[in-house]
């Protein structure tokens, strides 16, 4: 009742069974907010889906934010200011105009978070204003608001199993499932940057030969191969993107195949169009490094999000009072 008008729990009653697919499945759907469940406060939220009586074992979760449009945020993404970073990193400079909105303590009650694409592991948090002039809060730093530019996302298209798209080497199936074998990927740290169209790590679920992709798109094992002369001993390589919910999932952790001299991984995915990257994670770290395999360029097309949180005096939660989306090279 503190943050929801109505019920915090409900049943998912809208479902359909798959049609004409090798892999049988049930497609569930629901709309939120619902008439009997409406969010009353801004901030960060999590939807949990679980079987009755198993709240501590969710089968799926989904993060989302609710924001109040109380502030005006303007900004730009450009090459890093520091000379040594300029070829490789991107700088997010922005300012916040609080005109008409009272903020009591800029440095303790106001928090700013920067996010690149959909990643949570490399976000920059708790930024403080560099300068305050009247109603304008300036965040034009040279070093603390920079990200690796990385490289354009790799793509593959499996909207149809009747032909092999540009990145698909072979398609076959057994009695249970389809198998999609992608062409071997290459390491790109020393490759010249090439601008390519991508969707910044997202995915699109679609069967282009059917009318209802919710229930007529099939599943397939997608086989990834990344040639590597020797295994990395102090960390692991993961496949990352919306196809892994932007998480370093155990099933997306690549294994080294000594006979192939390559890292390999198989993911069960629904038909559609996908973006992905290979990200290296050290054993003692929770932050990934895409530059080891993908390369690093300050001219890469990336998407950035600015979240501004404010805790008013006397309140015990952080309001999300401002939001802005920015793009590099635009």
C-alpha positions in Angstrom: 0.0 0.0 0.0 3.0 2.3 0.3 3.7 2.3 -3.4 0.8 0.5 -5.1 -2.8 1.5 -5.4 -4.5 -1.9 -5.4 -2.9 -5.4 -5.3 0.8 -6.2 -5.4 0.1 -9.8 -6.5 -2.1 -11.3 -9.2 -2.4 -14.3 -11.5 -1.4 -14.5 -15.1 -4.5 -15.9 -16.9 -3.7 -15.0 -20.5 -1.8 -17.8 -22.2 -1.6 -19.6 -25.5 0.0 -22.8 -26.6 2.6 -22.9 -29.4 1.4 -23.9 -32.8 3.3 -25.9 -35.4 6.7 -25.8 -33.6 9.2 -28.6 -32.9 9.6 -27.2 -29.3 6.2 -27.1 -27.5 5.8 -24.2 -25.2 3.2 -22.0 -23.5 3.3 -18.2 -24.2 2.1 -16.1 -21.2 1.3 -12.4 -21.3 0.0 -9.7 -19.0 -0.4 -5.9 -19.0 1.1 -3.7 -16.3 0.0 -1.5 -14.7 -3.4 -3.1 -14.4 -6.7 -1.5 -13.3 -6.4 -3.1 -9.9 -2.6 -2.4 -9.5 -1.2 1.0 -10.2 2.2 2.4 -9.1 1.9 5.6 -7.0 5.6 6.5 -6.5 8.5 6.9 -8.8 11.7 4.8 -8.5 13.1 1.4 -9.4 10.9 -1.7 -9.4 11.0 -5.4 -10.0 8.3 -7.7 -11.3 8.7 -11.3 -10.1 6.9 -14.2 -11.7 6.7 -17.3 -9.7 4.6 -20.5 -9.2 2.1 -20.4 -6.3 3.8 -20.9 -3.0 7.3 -20.3 -4.4 7.8 -16.6 -4.1 11.5 -17.0 -3.2 12.1 -19.0 -6.5 11.0 -16.8 -9.3 10.9 -18.3 -12.8 11.4 -14.8 -14.3 12.0 -11.2 -13.2 11.8 -7.9 -15.0 13.3 -4.5 -13.9 11.5 -1.3 -14.7 11.6 2.4 -13.6 8.8 4.9 -13.1 10.0 8.5 -13.3 8.6 12.0 -12.7 9.4 14.6 -15.3 10.4 17.3 -12.8 13.8 18.3 -14.3 15.1 19.3 -17.7 18.2 17.4 -18.7 20.3 18.4 -21.6 23.5 16.6 -22.7 25.8 15.3 -25.4 28.0 12.3 -25.9 31.4 13.0 -27.4 35.0 11.7 -27.5 36.8 11.8 -24.1 38.5 15.0 -23.1 41.7 13.3 -21.8 44.1 13.0 -24.7 45.1 9.4 -23.8 41.4 8.4 -23.8 40.3 10.2 -26.9 40.6 7.4 -29.4 38.9 4.8 -27.2 36.4 6.3 -24.8 33.2 8.3 -24.8 32.3 11.1 -22.4 28.7 11.9 -21.3 28.5 15.7 -20.5 25.2 17.0 -19.3 23.4 19.6 -17.1 20.3 19.6 -15.1 17.9 22.5 -14.9 15.8 22.3 -11.7 13.8 25.5 -12.4 10.4 25.1 -10.5 11.6 22.1 -8.5 13.0 22.5 -5.0 16.1 20.5 -4.1 17.5 21.0 -0.6 20.9 19.3 -0.8 22.5 18.8 -4.2 25.5 16.8 -3.0 23.8 14.4 -0.5 20.2 14.0 -1.5 20.6 14.0 -5.3 22.0 11.0 -7.0 22.8 10.6 -10.7 23.4 7.3 -12.5 24.7 6.8 -16.1 24.0 3.6 -18.0 25.4 2.5 -21.4 23.0 0.5 -23.6 21.3 -2.0 -21.3 24.3 -2.9 -19.1 24.2 -2.7 -15.3 27.7 -4.0 -14.6 29.5 -0.9 -15.9 27.1 1.9 -14.9 28.5 5.0 -13.3 26.7 5.9 -10.1 26.4 8.6 -7.4 27.7 11.5 -9.6 27.7 14.8 -7.9 27.4 18.2 -9.7 30.7 19.8 -10.6 29.2 23.3 -10.4 25.9 24.9 -9.5 24.9 28.2 -11.1 21.4 29.3 -10.2 19.0 26.5 -11.3 21.7 24.8 -13.5 23.6 21.8 -12.1 26.6 21.1 -14.3 28.1 17.6 -14.8 30.8 18.5 -17.4 33.6 16.3 -16.0 36.7 15.2 -17.9 37.3 11.8 -16.3 34.5 10.4 -14.1 31.8 10.3 -16.7 33.5 8.3 -19.4 32.8 4.8 -20.8 34.7 2.6 -23.1 33.4 3.1 -26.6 33.6 -0.6 -27.4 32.6 -1.8 -30.8 29.4 -2.3 -32.8 27.3 -5.3 -31.7 27.6 -8.5 -33.6 24.3 -9.7 -35.2 22.6 -12.8 -36.5 19.2 -13.3 -38.1 17.2 -16.5 -37.5 13.7 -15.1 -38.4 13.6 -18.0 -40.9 14.9 -21.5 -40.7 14.4 -22.1 -44.5 17.5 -20.2 -45.5 20.9 -19.2 -44.0 21.3 -15.5 -43.4 24.6 -13.7 -43.6 25.9 -14.9 -40.3 24.4 -18.4 -40.3 26.7 -21.2 -41.6 24.4 -24.1 -41.3 20.9 -25.0 -40.1 19.6 -28.5 -39.3 17.2 -30.2 -36.9 16.7 -33.5 -35.2 13.5 -34.9 -33.8 13.6 -32.4 -30.9 15.0 -29.0 -32.0 16.6 -26.9 -34.7 20.3 -26.3 -34.5 21.8 -23.0 -35.8 25.6 -23.0 -36.4 27.0 -19.4 -36.8 30.2 -18.7 -38.6 33.2 -18.5 -36.4 33.6 -15.1 -34.9 36.9 -13.2 -34.9 38.6 -11.2 -32.2 38.4 -7.4 -33.1 40.8 -5.5 -30.7 43.2 -4.6 -33.5 40.7 -4.3 -36.3 39.9 -1.0 -38.0 36.5 0.3 -36.9 33.7 -0.4 -39.3 30.3 1.4 -38.8 27.5 -1.2 -38.9 23.8 -0.9 -38.2 22.8 -2.6 -35.0 20.1 -2.2 -32.4 22.4 -1.6 -29.5 22.3 -5.1 -28.0 18.5 -5.6 -28.3 16.6 -8.5 -29.8 13.5 -8.9 -31.9 11.4 -12.0 -31.6 9.9 -12.9 -35.0 9.1 -15.7 -37.4 8.9 -13.9 -40.7 6.9 -16.7 -42.4 4.1 -16.8 -39.8 1.5 -14.3 -38.6 1.7 -14.8 -34.8 5.3 -14.9 -33.6 4.2 -15.2 -30.0 3.2 -18.9 -30.6 4.5 -19.7 -34.1 8.2 -18.7 -33.6 10.2 -21.9 -32.8 13.2 -22.3 -30.6 16.7 -23.4 -31.7 20.0 -24.2 -30.2 22.4 -21.4 -31.5 26.0 -22.5 -31.6 28.7 -19.8 -31.0 32.4 -20.3 -31.7 35.2 -17.8 -30.9 38.7 -19.0 -32.0 41.3 -18.4 -29.3 44.8 -19.7 -29.3 44.9 -20.4 -25.6 42.4 -20.3 -22.7 42.3 -17.3 -20.4 43.2 -18.4 -16.9 42.2 -15.4 -14.8 38.7 -14.9 -16.1 35.9 -16.0 -18.4 34.2 -14.9 -21.6 30.5 -14.4 -21.6 27.9 -13.7 -24.4 26.1 -10.5 -23.4 23.1 -8.6 -24.7 19.3 -8.6 -24.4 19.5 -12.3 -25.3 21.0 -12.8 -21.8 19.0 -10.1 -20.1 22.2 -8.1 -19.9 23.5 -10.5 -17.2 26.5 -12.8 -17.0 24.4 -16.0 -17.0 26.0 -19.4 -16.3 24.6 -20.8 -19.5 26.1 -17.9 -21.5 29.6 -18.6 -20.1 31.8 -19.9 -22.9 33.9 -23.1 -22.5 37.3 -23.6 -24.0 37.5 -26.5 -26.5 41.1 -27.6 -26.8 40.6 -29.6 -30.0 39.1 -26.6 -31.8 41.3 -24.1 -30.1 38.2 -22.0 -29.5 35.7 -20.9 -27.0 32.2 -22.4 -27.6 28.7 -21.9 -26.2 25.2 -23.0 -27.1 22.1 -20.9 -26.2 18.5 -21.9 -26.6 16.9 -19.0 -28.3 13.5 -18.1 -29.9 13.4 -17.2 -33.6 14.2 -13.6 -34.3 17.0 -11.0 -34.8 19.7 -10.7 -32.2 22.6 -8.5 -31.1 25.4 -9.7 -28.9 29.0 -9.1 -27.7 31.7 -11.1 -26.1 32.6 -9.7 -22.7 35.5 -10.8 -20.5 35.0 -10.9 -16.7 37.9 -11.4 -14.4 37.5 -14.0 -11.6 37.4 -11.4 -8.9 35.2 -8.9 -10.7 31.6 -8.4 -11.5 32.3 -5.8 -14.2 32.8 -7.0 -17.8 35.4 -5.8 -20.3 34.2 -5.9 -23.9 37.4 -4.4 -25.2 39.6 -7.5 -24.9 37.6 -9.3 -27.6 35.6 -6.6 -29.3 38.1 -3.7 -29.5 37.6 -0.1 -28.3 36.6 2.9 -30.4 35.4 6.3 -29.4 33.3 6.6 -32.6 31.1 3.5 -31.8 27.4 4.1 -31.8 26.1 3.6 -28.3 23.0 4.5 -26.3 23.2 6.2 -22.9 20.6 6.8 -20.1 20.8 9.4 -17.4 18.7 8.7 -14.2 18.3 11.4 -11.6 17.2 10.4 -8.1 16.2 12.7 -5.2 15.3 11.9 -1.6 13.2 14.7 -0.1 13.7 15.6 3.5 11.4 13.4 5.7 11.0 10.7 3.0 12.6 7.3 3.1 12.8 6.5 -0.6 14.5 7.9 -3.7 12.2 9.5 -6.2 13.3 9.2 -9.9 12.7 12.8 -10.8 14.5 13.0 -14.1 15.4 10.8 -17.1 17.2 11.4 -20.4 18.3 9.2 -23.3 21.3 10.2 -25.4 23.1 8.7 -28.4 26.7 9.0 -29.4 27.4 10.3 -32.9 24.1 12.2 -33.0 
